[in-house]
Amino acid sequence: MTGHSRRNPRSRNKSVSAVDGDDDTAVRQGPDTYRRHRDRSKLRPSIRIFNVSLKVMVGFCFVAFFVIFYLIRSLVVVGDHRTPRVITPFPAPKVIDLPQFQGEHKESLYWGTYRPHLYLGIRARTPRSLLAGLMWIGVQNGRYVMRHVCQDSDELSTYGWTHHNARDFGHQVIVDQDLTLATSFLKTKESGSGYGGDWSVRIEVNSKTSEEVKELLKTGHLFFYLADEDGNALRLSRDAMNIHETSLIASGSRRDIGNWQLHLESRDDVEVHFSGFKTEHFHNLSELVQENIGAQARKFGRLQLSDTSDDSSNILVFQISGRIPFRTDLAFISGTGFPSSREEERVNSLTGSSLTDRLKEKELEFDTRFEECFSLANKFDLESTTVGKAAVSNLLGGIGYFYGRSKIALPGASHPGSRDSFLFYWPAELYTAVPCRPVFPRGFLWDEGFHQLLIWRWDIHISLDILGHWLDLMNIDGWIPREQILGAEALSKIPEEFIPQYPSNANPPALFLVLRELVHGLKKNAFTETESSKISSFLERAFVRLEAWFQWFNTTQPGKEASSFYWHGRDSSTIRELNPKALMSGLDDYPRASHPTDDERHVDLRCWMLLAADCMHAISELTVKRKRVETVYSSAAKILSDFELLNQMHFDDAYGTYLDFGNHTEKVRLIWKEVMGEQGFTTRQLIREVSETPRLRMVPHIGYVSLFPLMGRIIPPESPILGKQLDLISNRSIFWTNYGLRSLSKTSSLYMKYNTEHEAPYWRGTIWMNMNYLILSALNHYATEHGPYRERAKDIRDELRSNIIRNVVGNYHKTGYIWEQYNQKTGKGKGAHPFTGWTSLVLLIMAEAYTES
């Protein structure tokens, strides 16, 4: 995951349009994004000049002068009050305004499990939605606890979607100590439904109680709520507590969906209580419920809501209690109150035996779709296939909808915490997958490129929708904030100091990974006619934004030498970091030059720029079809793929691999020192000590960065350098483990070293799935290319693939989770969990669905 940088890089240069000539200009100067109109003066007919009075002409010019002066003055004055560029949207039609994302497509995705930070949360894709969610009372360390928001401290045995199709169906299993909940979500659009249709939730509660918690878990307590972000009052049914008389428990009305009703049905003997609240804050609902229950428990000794409601409540919480095991169905229907609404019929179809049948049909449809996409039936046993289904289901089930304004840090602010040190982006929506529901339940730019490698294979329309939302977050300079913390619920999960985004900091343009796949599919006719048409329309609309994005990188991240690049923004003044982090690279604490300067050259960014240039060239050939534009990107790609030039800049003969270049010394360590504080007190702190003057040199740390030229297929298949990379990959002291390739060589001086007193090693040895997937894709490429290393590449690919699958599957069945990273010594999962962002790529590894050249 990417973190947060506190340092601003050097100011961005102005973009200059490309000109014909030396190829180097193509890398530094992309096509001018904004200058689209050629000089058409030669096409215009000549204008006859009439004979006129000189006095008239002078008078006319005099008046014109003042008019022009006034206009210029007005513009200057207005200019003083213009919106700063950093928070000005990119001046082009939005991608998500394309017709393909409107109408039936938009309505079909209106409702969903779009609140991924909750164990079960439902909302609509609209800025101010009707929200729904689930809480329950669990038992932890012999005490009752409230569950609502996904968090590691809950210590659940496992939770996650076993099936989810990203559209209208999902099934989830949650094991909370001895309590097991199964939640199912189903969405339908029937005659009489309002906009977005109807949906239903089934919750099944079971337990395998041990003697010590038997008394505490005799009765299960669920809390299902509705909350209206628009503040509309929710109406409580008169008989809400007597569901055997009527299933209706709540109703209301909204502009988007019309009148609506919520029904509750259960075949079991359950008791219902309620509480209504009026508030504008929705991120702390569990606290409201806990306070209400706590007050009741202190007064009456009962775990139940108060059966009271604030005036004009916009939140209604229903407590459903029953002797375990029990099951309950909640049906939400929209567009009610008309003779044609068929309310009873629709409720019946969303509850009881009808719901059971529908859920079985949807599960069968999911299994069929899964096999169509990934073809695992003849390759793996049930144990492995279960993990593959969990991988894609949790990635799809983790798709969320967010709305809010990013907080943008101003460069050079004297007081970073003050109100004048930041600006707010324009209000924006984001439909996106998330890396991890409890730890990273929000959008991350470079992660999303990896997410979409899987999602487009499952549902190309959803994938394009997500890509469009991300590109529409671009500002006028071509910058996209890399971490999207939108809305109160997302903000509530982040410490205040980590919220601002830095407009000078980059993030790998990994969206080009999936765009390259789509272009390749178009060329191979891999899509249906309808899909191809929509992809082409998407690329045509997105092209101007992609140009601006490429140009932003090209003008803000260059090195001193032509066609060199480095991640700007590393902290050159730090005294507490062993090696100043390059958070903007996505590889966080991966070792770079010990002393950041503008002399640096980073291998990975150079290869990302090649991917972007090559992809832009391919897109321009398909959609723009303007020779000048095609030439610019083909020239840039030609320079960046120049093998000899790459070797001159980054290949080290002594190490036999590719390295960063910069001002570096290995004589750096962290030592304890007494440091005088601002209040005059001394404290003992871990401080960086440098015992040798750094010099410009190759940075001798072999790791994932070293393999980027291999991942980019820049190395010719017949080159001895390819053989050396294969030697390093299979070397147990460098990359190879029985569980996947480690991120940093054991020979590195920073291997598994803490970067500060409290910052544990992150990209300094552990195994990461996204990089292993790209390396496997490269090995697959070389295994199919004629050359002396073909068979060796194939053997390494097959063994590495087998090791990764075996380890991830084993960890899942042992721990109940897919993990952020894996220990290079034991293979044990570590870090955030369930991490079903890019670790879900294990499914593509199982399916042998690698990225194309």
C-alpha positions in Angstrom: 0.0 0.0 0.0 1.1 3.5 -0.6 1.6 5.8 2.4 1.9 9.5 2.7 4.8 11.8 1.9 5.6 15.1 3.7 8.0 16.5 1.2 7.3 18.5 -1.9 9.4 17.8 -5.0 10.8 20.6 -7.2 8.1 22.6 -8.9 6.5 21.3 -12.0 7.8 22.5 -15.4 5.5 23.8 -18.0 4.5 21.4 -20.7 5.7 22.0 -24.2 4.2 20.6 -27.3 6.2 18.0 -29.1 8.0 19.0 -32.3 9.4 16.9 -35.0 13.1 16.2 -34.7 15.2 14.4 -32.1 13.4 11.5 -30.5 14.5 12.6 -27.0 12.0 15.4 -27.2 9.2 12.8 -27.3 10.1 11.6 -23.8 10.4 15.1 -22.3 7.6 16.7 -24.4 4.4 14.9 -25.1 1.7 16.3 -27.4 0.2 19.5 -26.2 -3.0 18.4 -24.5 -4.8 21.6 -24.8 -3.7 22.9 -28.3 -6.1 21.1 -30.6 -6.8 23.6 -33.4 -4.3 24.0 -36.3 -3.9 27.3 -38.1 -6.7 27.4 -40.7 -5.9 30.8 -42.1 -4.9 29.4 -45.5 -8.3 27.9 -45.9 -10.1 31.2 -45.4 -11.1 33.4 -48.3 -9.4 36.8 -48.5 -11.4 39.7 -47.0 -11.9 42.8 -49.1 -10.9 46.1 -47.4 -13.2 49.0 -48.2 -12.2 52.5 -48.5 -13.2 54.3 -45.3 -12.7 57.7 -43.6 -9.4 58.1 -41.7 -11.3 59.8 -38.8 -13.8 57.0 -38.6 -10.9 54.5 -38.4 -9.1 56.5 -35.7 -12.3 56.8 -33.7 -13.0 53.1 -34.1 -9.5 52.2 -33.0 -9.7 54.6 -30.0 -13.0 52.9 -28.8 -11.6 49.5 -29.5 -8.5 50.2 -27.4 -10.6 51.1 -24.3 -12.9 48.1 -24.9 -9.9 45.7 -25.1 -8.2 47.4 -22.1 -11.3 47.0 -20.1 -11.6 43.3 -21.0 -8.0 42.6 -20.2 -8.3 44.4 -16.9 -11.5 42.4 -16.1 -9.7 39.2 -16.9 -6.8 40.2 -14.7 -9.1 41.0 -11.8 -11.0 37.9 -12.3 -7.8 36.0 -12.6 -6.9 37.0 -9.0 -9.9 35.1 -7.8 -9.7 32.1 -10.1 -9.8 28.7 -8.6 -6.3 27.4 -8.0 -5.1 25.0 -10.7 -4.6 22.2 -8.3 -8.3 22.0 -7.5 -9.5 22.8 -11.0 -11.1 19.9 -12.8 -9.7 18.7 -16.1 -11.4 20.7 -18.8 -12.9 17.9 -20.9 -16.2 15.9 -20.9 -16.3 13.4 -18.1 -15.7 9.8 -19.0 -18.6 8.6 -16.8 -21.0 10.8 -18.7 -20.7 8.5 -21.8 -24.0 7.0 -22.8 -22.8 3.5 -22.0 -22.7 4.5 -18.3 -26.2 5.9 -18.2 -29.7 4.4 -18.5 -30.0 0.7 -17.8 -26.3 0.3 -16.8 -26.5 3.0 -14.2 -29.8 1.8 -12.7 -28.7 -1.8 -12.6 -25.8 -0.8 -10.4 -27.7 1.6 -8.2 -27.9 -0.5 -5.1 -25.1 -2.6 -3.8 -22.9 -3.7 -0.9 -21.0 -0.4 -1.5 -19.9 0.2 2.1 -16.9 -2.2 2.2 -15.7 -1.0 5.6 -18.7 -2.7 7.3 -19.3 -6.4 7.8 -22.5 -5.8 5.8 -23.3 -2.4 4.4 -25.7 -1.3 1.6 -26.1 2.0 -0.1 -27.0 3.5 -3.5 -24.5 5.0 -6.0 -25.7 8.6 -5.2 -24.0 11.2 -3.0 -26.7 11.2 -0.3 -28.1 7.8 -0.1 -30.4 5.7 2.0 -27.9 3.5 4.0 -28.5 0.1 5.4 -26.2 -2.0 7.7 -25.9 -4.8 10.1 -24.6 -5.0 13.7 -24.6 -7.8 16.1 -23.5 -8.6 19.7 -20.6 -11.0 20.0 -18.6 -12.4 22.8 -15.0 -11.6 23.3 -12.9 -12.5 26.4 -16.0 -13.4 28.3 -17.7 -10.0 27.6 -20.4 -8.7 25.2 -19.1 -6.6 22.3 -20.8 -4.8 19.4 -19.7 -5.7 15.9 -20.3 -3.3 13.0 -17.2 -1.9 11.4 -14.6 -4.3 10.1 -11.5 -4.2 12.3 -8.7 -6.5 13.2 -9.2 -6.0 16.9 -12.5 -7.9 16.7 -10.3 -11.0 16.2 -12.9 -12.8 14.0 -11.9 -16.3 13.0 -12.8 -15.5 9.4 -15.1 -13.4 7.4 -15.6 -12.6 3.7 -17.7 -13.2 0.6 -17.7 -16.8 -0.6 -19.7 -15.7 -3.7 -20.3 -12.2 -5.1 -21.0 -11.1 -8.7 -20.6 -7.3 -8.2 -24.1 -6.7 -9.4 -27.0 -8.3 -7.6 -25.9 -11.2 -5.5 -23.5 -12.0 -2.7 -23.1 -14.6 0.1 -20.8 -14.1 3.1 -19.8 -16.2 6.0 -18.7 -14.5 9.3 -17.2 -16.6 12.1 -17.1 -14.6 15.4 -15.5 -16.9 17.9 -18.3 -19.5 18.5 -20.9 -17.5 16.6 -21.4 -18.0 12.9 -23.4 -15.6 10.7 -24.2 -16.1 7.1 -25.4 -13.1 5.2 -26.9 -13.1 1.7 -27.7 -10.1 -0.5 -30.1 -10.3 -3.5 -31.2 -7.5 -5.8 -34.1 -7.6 -8.3 -35.9 -5.3 -10.7 -39.5 -6.3 -11.2 -42.7 -4.8 -12.5 -43.8 -2.0 -10.1 -40.3 -1.4 -8.6 -38.9 2.1 -8.3 -35.6 3.3 -9.6 -32.8 0.8 -8.9 -35.2 -2.0 -8.0 -35.7 -4.0 -4.8 -33.2 -5.9 -2.6 -33.3 -8.4 0.2 -30.9 -9.5 3.0 -31.0 -12.9 4.7 -29.2 -13.4 8.0 -28.7 -16.9 9.4 -27.3 -17.2 13.0 -25.7 -20.4 14.3 -23.3 -21.3 17.1 -21.0 -24.1 18.3 -20.9 -22.9 21.8 -18.3 -24.0 24.3 -19.3 -24.3 28.0 -17.7 -21.0 29.0 -19.8 -19.0 26.6 -22.9 -21.2 26.5 -24.9 -18.9 28.7 -23.8 -15.7 26.9 -24.8 -17.1 23.5 -28.1 -18.7 24.1 -29.7 -15.7 22.4 -28.4 -13.9 19.3 -28.9 -10.2 18.9 -28.9 -8.6 15.5 -29.3 -4.9 14.7 -30.4 -3.9 11.2 -30.7 -0.2 10.4 -31.7 2.3 7.8 -30.3 5.8 7.7 -31.2 8.6 5.3 -28.2 10.9 4.5 -30.7 13.4 3.0 -32.3 13.8 6.5 -35.7 12.5 5.3 -37.8 11.3 8.2 -38.3 7.5 8.4 -41.7 6.2 9.4 -41.9 3.4 11.9 -44.7 0.9 11.4 -47.4 0.8 14.1 -46.9 -2.9 14.5 -43.1 -3.0 14.0 -42.7 -5.1 17.1 -45.3 -7.7 16.1 -43.9 -9.2 12.8 -46.3 -12.1 13.0 -49.2 -9.7 12.4 -47.5 -7.7 9.7 -44.1 -7.8 8.0 -43.9 -4.1 7.5 -41.5 -2.4 9.9 -40.6 0.9 8.3 -41.3 3.1 5.3 -40.4 6.4 3.8 -40.0 8.5 0.7 -37.1 9.8 -1.4 -36.7 11.7 -4.6 -34.6 9.0 -6.3 -36.7 5.9 -5.6 -40.1 7.2 -4.6 -41.9 5.6 -1.7 -40.3 2.6 -0.1 -41.0 0.0 2.5 -38.8 -2.3 4.7 -40.3 -5.7 5.6 -39.0 -8.3 8.1 -40.0 -11.9 8.1 -38.8 -14.9 10.0 -39.9 -18.5 10.3 -38.4 -18.6 13.8 -39.7 -17.1 17.1 -37.8 -13.8 17.1 -38.4 -10.7 19.2 -38.1 -7.2 17.7 -37.2 -3.9 19.4 -36.3 -0.6 17.9 -34.8 2.8 18.4 -34.9 6.0 16.3 -32.3 8.7 16.1 -32.0 12.0 14.4 -28.5 13.0 13.4 -26.4 14.2 10.5 -23.5 11.9 11.4 -23.5 8.3 10.2 -20.0 7.1 10.8 -20.6 6.4 14.6 -23.9 4.6 14.5 -22.6 1.7 16.5 -21.8 4.2 19.4 -25.4 5.4 19.3 -26.7 1.9 19.6 -24.3 0.9 22.3 -25.3 4.0 24.4 -28.9 3.1 24.0 -28.5 -0.5 25.0 -26.1 0.4 27.8 -28.7 2.7 29.3 -31.4 0.0 29.1 -29.0 -2.6 30.6 -28.2 -0.4 33.6 -31.9 0.4 34.2 -33.6 -2.9 33.5 -30.8 -5.5 33.1 -31.8 -6.3 29.6 -29.9 -6.2 26.3 -32.5 -4.5 24.2 -33.2 -1.2 22.5 -35.4 1.3 24.2 -38.4 1.1 21.8 -38.3 4.9 21.6 -37.7 7.3 18.7 -36.6 10.9 18.3 -39.0 13.2 16.4 -38.4 13.0 12.7 -35.9 10.3 13.0 -33.7 9.8 10.0 -32.2 6.6 11.4 -34.2 3.5 12.5 -32.4 0.6 14.2 -34.2 -2.7 14.6 -33.0 -5.3 17.1 -33.9 -8.9 16.1 -33.3 -11.3 18.9 -33.9 -15.0 18.9 -32.8 -18.3 20.4 -29.8 -19.6 18.3 -30.1 -21.0 15.7 -32.5 -18.6 13.8 -32.9 -17.0 10.4 -34.5 -13.7 9.3 -35.2 -12.0 6.0 -35.3 -8.3 5.4 -36.9 -7.1 2.1 -36.6 -3.6 0.8 -39.0 -2.6 -1.9 -39.2 0.8 -3.8 -41.8 2.6 -5.8 -44.6 1.6 -3.4 -48.0 3.3 -2.9 -49.5 2.8 -6.4 -52.2 0.3 -7.5 -49.6 -1.4 -9.7 -47.0 -1.7 -7.0 -47.7 -5.4 -6.3 -46.1 -4.9 -2.8 -47.2 -8.2 -1.2 -46.2 -10.2 -4.2 -42.7 -8.6 -4.4 -42.1 -9.0 -0.6 -43.1 -12.7 -0.9 -40.6 -13.2 -3.8 -37.8 -11.7 -1.6 -38.4 -13.7 1.5 -38.9 -17.3 2.7 -38.8 -20.2 0.3 -38.8 -17.9 -2.8 -35.7 -16.2 -1.6 -34.1 -19.6 -0.9 -34.7 -20.7 -4.5 -33.4 -17.4 -5.9 -30.3 -17.5 -3.9 -29.6 -21.1 -5.0 -30.1 -20.0 -8.7 -27.7 -17.0 -8.2 -25.0 -19.3 -6.6 -25.3 -21.6 -9.6 -25.0 -18.7 -12.0 -21.9 -17.5 -10.1 -20.2 -20.9 -10.3 -21.0 -21.1 -14.0 -19.6 -17.7 -14.7 -16.5 -18.4 -12.6 -15.7 -21.5 -14.6 -16.3 -19.6 -17.9 -13.8 -16.9 -16.8 -11.1 -18.9 -15.1 -11.4 -22.6 -16.1 -10.2 -24.1 -12.9 -12.3 -27.3 -12.8 -9.8 -29.6 -14.5 -6.8 -28.0 -12.8 -7.5 -27.9 -9.1 -9.3 -29.6 -6.3 -12.2 -28.1 -4.3 -9.8 -26.8 -1.6 -8.0 -24.6 -4.2 -11.0 -23.6 -6.2 -12.7 -22.4 -3.0 -9.8 -20.0 -2.5 -10.1 -18.8 -6.1 -13.8 -18.1 -5.6 -13.1 -16.2 -2.3 -10.4 -14.1 -4.1 -12.7 -12.8 -6.8 -15.8 -12.6 -4.6 -14.0 -10.5 -2.0 -12.5 -8.2 -4.6 -15.9 -7.7 -6.2 -17.7 -7.6 -2.9 -15.3 -4.9 -1.8 -16.3 -2.5 -4.5 -17.5 0.7 -2.9 -19.1 4.0 -3.7 -17.7 7.2 -2.1 -18.5 10.8 -2.4 -16.6 13.8 -0.9 -13.8 16.2 -1.3 -10.1 15.3 -1.1 -8.0 17.5 1.1 -5.0 18.8 -0.8 -1.8 20.1 0.9 -0.4 23.3 -0.3 3.3 23.3 -1.2 5.6 25.2 1.2 2.9 25.8 3.9 4.6 27.2 7.0 2.2 25.5 9.3 1.0 22.1 7.8 -1.7 21.7 10.4 -3.3 25.1 10.0 -6.5 25.7 7.9 -4.6 27.8 5.3 -2.2 25.0 4.6 -4.6 23.0 2.4 -7.4 23.3 -0.1 -10.4 21.1 -0.9 -10.8 19.3 -4.2 -14.2 19.7 -5.9 -16.9 17.4 -4.7 -16.4 14.1 -6.5 -17.7 10.6 -6.6 -15.6 7.4 -6.8 -16.8 3.9 -7.7 -13.8 1.6 -7.0 -12.5 -1.6 -5.5 -10.6 -1.4 -2.2 -7.5 -3.3 -1.1 -8.6 -4.3 2.4 -12.0 -3.8 4.1 -10.7 -3.3 7.7 -7.5 -1.4 7.0 -7.7 0.2 3.6 -11.4 0.5 2.8 -10.9 3.3 0.2 -9.5 3.9 -3.2 -5.7 3.7 -4.0 -4.6 4.7 -7.4 -1.9 2.2 -8.2 -3.7 -0.7 -6.5 -6.6 -0.1 -8.8 -4.6 -1.0 -11.8 -3.9 -4.4 -10.4 -7.5 -4.8 -9.2 -8.8 -4.2 -12.8 -6.6 -7.0 -14.2 -9.1 -9.4 -12.6 -12.3 -7.3 -12.7 -12.3 -6.7 -16.5 -12.2 -10.5 -17.0 -15.3 -10.8 -14.9 -17.3 -7.8 -16.0 -15.9 -5.5 -18.6 -18.7 -2.9 -18.1 -18.0 -2.5 -14.4 -14.3 -2.3 -15.0 -14.7 0.5 -17.5 -17.1 2.3 -15.1 -14.5 2.2 -12.4 -11.7 3.3 -14.7 -13.8 6.2 -15.8 -14.5 7.3 -12.2 -10.7 7.4 -11.5 -9.8 9.3 -14.7 -12.5 11.9 -13.9 -10.7 12.7 -10.6 -7.9 14.3 -12.7 -7.2 18.0 -12.3 -6.3 20.5 -15.0 -2.6 19.7 -14.7 -3.1 15.9 -15.3 -2.6 14.9 -11.6 -4.8 12.4 -9.8 -4.7 12.2 -6.0 -3.3 8.8 -5.2 -5.3 8.0 -2.0 -9.1 8.8 -2.1 -10.4 9.5 1.4 -13.9 10.7 0.5 -16.8 11.2 2.9 -17.2 11.1 6.7 -17.1 7.3 6.9 -13.8 7.1 5.1 -12.4 10.1 7.0 -13.3 8.5 10.3 -10.8 5.6 9.7 -7.7 7.9 9.1 -5.7 10.0 11.5 -5.9 13.7 10.6 -2.2 14.1 9.7 -2.4 11.4 7.0 -5.4 12.8 5.1 -3.9 15.6 2.9 -2.7 14.6 -0.6 0.4 16.2 -2.1 -0.1 17.4 -5.7 3.6 17.1 -6.4 3.7 13.4 -5.5 3.2 10.7 -8.1 2.0 7.1 -7.9 2.7 4.4 -10.5 0.4 4.7 -13.5 -0.8 1.1 -13.1 -4.1 1.8 -14.8 -2.1 1.4 -18.0 -1.7 -2.3 -17.1 -5.4 -2.9 -17.7 -5.7 -0.4 -20.6 -2.9 -2.4 -22.4 -5.0 -5.6 -21.8 -8.1 -4.0 -23.4 -6.2 -2.7 -26.4 -4.6 -6.1 -26.9 -8.1 -7.7 -26.7 -9.4 -5.3 -29.3 -6.6 -6.2 -31.7 -7.2 -9.9 -31.2 -11.0 -9.5 -31.5 -11.4 -11.1 -28.1 -14.5 -9.1 -27.2 -18.1 -9.2 -28.5 -19.1 -6.5 -31.0 -21.0 -4.6 -28.3 -18.1 -4.8 -25.9 -15.6 -3.7 -28.5 -17.8 -0.7 -29.4 -18.0 0.4 -25.7 -14.3 -0.1 -25.1 -13.5 2.0 -28.2 -15.8 4.7 -27.1 -14.3 4.7 -23.7 -10.7 5.0 -25.0 -11.7 7.8 -27.4 -13.3 9.8 -24.5 -10.5 9.0 -22.1 -7.6 9.7 -24.5 -7.2 13.4 -23.7 -7.1 12.6 -20.0 -4.5 9.9 -20.5 -2.4 12.3 -22.6 -2.5 14.8 -19.7 -1.6 12.1 -17.2 1.4 11.0 -19.3 2.4 14.6 -19.7 2.2 15.3 -16.0 4.6 12.4 -15.3 6.8 13.5 -18.2 7.2 17.0 -16.9 7.2 16.5 -13.1 9.2 13.3 -12.6 12.2 13.6 -15.0 15.8 13.1 -14.0 18.8 15.2 -15.1 19.6 13.0 -18.0 17.4 12.6 -21.0 14.9 9.7 -20.7 15.7 9.2 -17.0 13.1 9.5 -14.3 13.0 9.4 -10.5 10.2 9.6 -7.9 10.3 13.2 -6.8 9.4 14.1 -3.2 11.8 12.0 -1.0 12.8 13.7 2.2 16.4 14.8 2.0 16.5 16.3 5.5 15.3 13.4 7.6 17.3 12.5 10.6 15.2 9.6 11.7 14.8 7.4 8.6 17.5 4.8 7.9 16.7 5.3 4.2 14.3 8.1 3.1 11.1 6.4 1.8 9.8 6.7 -1.7 6.1 6.4 -0.7 5.0 7.8 -4.1 6.6 4.8 -5.8 4.1 2.4 -4.1 7.1 0.4 -2.8 7.3 2.6 0.3 10.5 1.7 2.2 12.2 -0.2 -0.6 15.8 1.0 -0.4 16.8 3.9 -2.7 19.9 6.2 -2.7 20.8 7.1 0.9 20.9 10.8 0.1 18.0 12.0 -2.1 19.1 14.5 -4.9 17.9 15.3 -8.4 20.8 13.2 -9.7 18.7 10.0 -9.0 17.5 7.6 -11.7 14.9 5.0 -10.7 14.6 1.9 -12.7 10.9 1.2 -11.9 9.6 4.6 -12.9 11.5 4.4 -16.2 9.7 1.1 -16.9 6.3 2.6 -15.9 6.9 5.4 -18.4 7.6 2.8 -21.1 4.4 1.0 -20.3 2.5 4.3 -20.5 4.1 5.5 -23.7 3.6 2.1 -25.4 0.0 2.0 -24.3 -0.6 5.5 -25.5 0.8 4.7 -28.9 -1.4 1.6 -29.2 -4.5 3.6 -28.1 -3.7 6.4 -30.6 -3.4 3.9 -33.4 -6.9 2.5 -32.6 -8.8 5.6 -31.8 -7.1 9.0 -32.5 -5.5 7.9 -35.8 -3.5 11.1 -36.1 0.0 10.4 -37.4 1.6 13.2 -35.3 0.2 11.9 -32.1 1.1 8.3 -32.9 4.7 9.3 -33.8 5.2 11.2 -30.5 4.3 8.1 -28.4 6.0 5.6 -30.6 9.2 7.8 -30.4 8.9 7.9 -26.6 8.4 4.1 -26.4 11.4 3.6 -28.8 13.7 5.6 -26.5 12.5 4.0 -23.3 12.7 0.5 -24.7 16.3 1.1 -26.1 18.2 -1.8 -24.5 21.6 -0.3 -24.8 20.5 3.0 -23.3 18.8 1.2 -20.4 22.0 -0.7 -19.7 24.1 2.4 -19.8 21.8 4.0 -17.2 21.0 1.1 -14.9 22.8 -2.1 -15.5 25.6 -3.0 -13.1 28.1 -5.6 -14.4 29.4 -6.5 -10.9 25.9 -7.4 -9.7 24.6 -8.6 -13.0 21.3 -6.8 -12.7 19.5 -3.4 -12.9 19.9 -0.9 -10.1 18.9 2.6 -9.2 21.5 5.4 -9.5 22.0 8.2 -7.0 24.0 9.8 -4.2 24.7 6.9 -2.0 26.7 5.4 0.8 26.3 2.1 2.6 27.7 3.6 5.8 24.4 4.6 7.4 22.9 3.3 10.6 20.4 4.2 13.3 21.9 4.9 16.8 20.4 6.0 20.1 21.2 9.6 21.0 20.1 12.1 23.6 18.2 14.9 21.8 17.2 18.2 23.3 13.5 18.9 22.9 11.6 22.2 22.4 10.8 22.4 26.1 14.4 22.0 27.1 14.1 18.4 28.1 16.3 15.7 26.6 14.9 12.5 25.2 16.6 9.3 24.0 15.8 8.9 20.3 16.9 6.7 17.4 18.8 9.0 15.0 20.4 8.4 11.6 24.2 8.5 11.5 26.2 8.7 8.3 29.9 7.8 8.6 31.0 8.2 5.0 30.5 10.9 2.4 28.0 9.6 -0.2 28.9 9.6 -3.9 27.1 9.2 -7.2 26.9 5.5 -7.9 24.7 2.6 -8.6 22.6 1.8 -5.5 23.6 -1.8 -4.5 20.2 -3.2 -3.4 18.8 -6.1 -5.5 15.1 -6.5 -5.3 11.8 -6.1 -7.1 13.0 -2.8 -8.7 15.9 -4.8 -10.3 13.4 -7.0 -12.2 11.3 -4.2 -13.7 13.1 -4.4 -17.1 12.3 -8.1 -17.1 8.7 -7.4 -16.2 8.6 -4.8 -19.0 10.0 -7.4 -21.5 12.8 -5.0 -22.5 15.5 -7.6 -22.3 15.8 -9.4 -25.6 15.2 -13.2 -25.3 18.6 -14.0 -26.7 20.5 -11.7 -24.3 22.9 -13.1 -21.7 21.5 -10.5 -19.4 18.2 -12.5 -19.4 20.1 -15.5 -18.2 21.6 -13.5 -15.4 18.1 -12.4 -14.3 16.9 -16.0 -14.2 20.0 -16.9 -12.1 19.1 -14.2 -9.6 15.4 -15.2 -9.5 16.3 -18.8 -8.7 19.1 -17.9 -6.2 17.9 -18.6 -2.6 20.1 -15.8 -1.3 18.6 -13.3 -3.7 14.9 -13.8 -4.6 13.9 -17.5 -4.4 11.8 -18.9 -1.5 9.5 -21.9 -1.3 6.5 -19.4 -1.1 7.2 -16.8 -3.8 9.9 -14.3 -4.7 11.0 -12.0 -1.8 11.0 -8.3 -2.3 14.6 -7.6 -1.3 17.7 -9.8 -1.5 19.1 -11.3 1.6 22.4 -9.8 0.6 21.1 -6.2 0.9 22.4 -4.2 3.8 18.8 -3.2 4.5 17.2 -6.6 4.3 14.5 -6.8 6.9 15.8 -3.7 8.7 13.5 -1.3 10.5 13.5 2.1 8.8 12.8 4.0 12.1 12.3 3.0 15.7 8.7 2.0 15.0 8.6 1.4 11.2 8.9 -2.3 10.6 10.3 -3.5 7.3 7.5 -3.5 4.6 9.1 -4.0 1.1 12.4 -5.2 2.5 12.1 -9.0 2.1 8.4 -10.1 2.4 6.5 -11.6 -0.5 4.0 -9.5 -2.4 1.5 -10.9 -4.9 1.3 -8.0 -7.4 5.0 -8.1 -8.2 5.1 -11.9 -8.3 2.2 -11.8 -10.8 4.1 -9.4 -13.0 7.2 -11.5 -12.8 5.3 -14.6 -13.6 3.8 -12.9 -16.6 7.3 -11.9 -17.8 8.5 -15.5 -17.3 5.5 -16.8 -19.3 6.5 -14.4 -22.1 10.1 -15.6 -22.2 8.9 -19.2 -22.0 7.2 -18.7 -25.3 9.9 -16.7 -27.1 12.6 -18.4 -29.1 15.9 -18.1 -27.4 18.5 -20.0 -25.3 16.6 -19.3 -22.0 13.2 -20.5 -23.1 13.1 -23.8 -21.2 14.7 -22.3 -18.2 12.1 -19.5 -18.0 9.4 -22.1 -18.4 10.7 -24.3 -15.5 11.1 -21.3 -13.2 7.6 -20.1 -14.1 6.0 -23.4 -13.3 7.8 -23.9 -10.0 7.2 -20.4 -8.8 3.5 -20.6 -9.8 3.1 -23.9 -7.9 4.8 -22.4 -4.8 2.7 -19.4 -4.7 -0.6 -21.2 -5.1 0.2 -23.9 -2.5 1.2 -21.2 0.0 -1.8 -18.9 -0.4 -4.3 -21.8 -0.4 -2.7 -23.4 2.7 -2.7 -20.1 4.5 -6.4 -19.5 3.7 -7.5 -22.8 5.0 -5.3 -22.5 8.1 -6.1 -18.9 9.0 -9.4 -18.1 7.2 -7.8 -15.2 5.3 -6.1 -14.0 2.2 -3.2 -11.8 3.3 -1.5 -8.5 2.3 2.0 -10.2 2.2 3.7 -13.5 3.1 6.7 -14.2 5.3 9.7 -15.1 3.1 11.0 -17.6 5.7 7.8 -19.4 6.7 5.3 -18.5 4.1 2.9 -17.3 6.9 0.5 -14.6 5.9 1.2 -11.2 7.5 0.0 -7.6 7.5 -3.5 -6.5 6.7 -6.2 -9.2 6.3 -8.5 -10.0 4.6 -6.4 -8.3 1.9 -8.3 -9.2 -1.3 -7.0 -6.3 -3.4 -4.0 -7.3 -5.5 -3.5 -10.6 -3.6 -6.6 -11.7 -5.5 -4.3 -12.0 -8.5 -3.5 -15.5 -7.1 -6.7 -16.4 -9.1 -5.1 -15.2 -12.4 -2.0 -17.2 -11.5 -4.1 -20.3 -10.9 -5.9 -19.6 -14.3 -2.5 -18.9 -16.0 -4.1 -15.6 -17.2 -1.0 -13.5 -17.5 -0.6 -9.9 -18.8 0.1 -9.6 -22.5 3.2 -8.1 -24.1 
